[in-house]
Amino acid sequence: MDTAIRILEIFGPLGAVALAGPAIIFLCFYQNRLGL
């Protein structure tokens, strides 16, 4: 989780949301493909 904190420090909240948004969507899509 150190990386997430570092991203927050560098990019700020908006940058973190911009990076996390696509990642969360990808994870949801990936889990649906696997049937989890």
Sequence and secondary structure as in RCSB ss.txt:
>XXXX:A:sequence
MDTAIRILEIFGPLGAVALAGPAIIFLCFYQNRLGL
>XXXX:A:secstr
 HHHHHHHHHHHHHHHHHHHHHHHHHHHHHHHHHT 
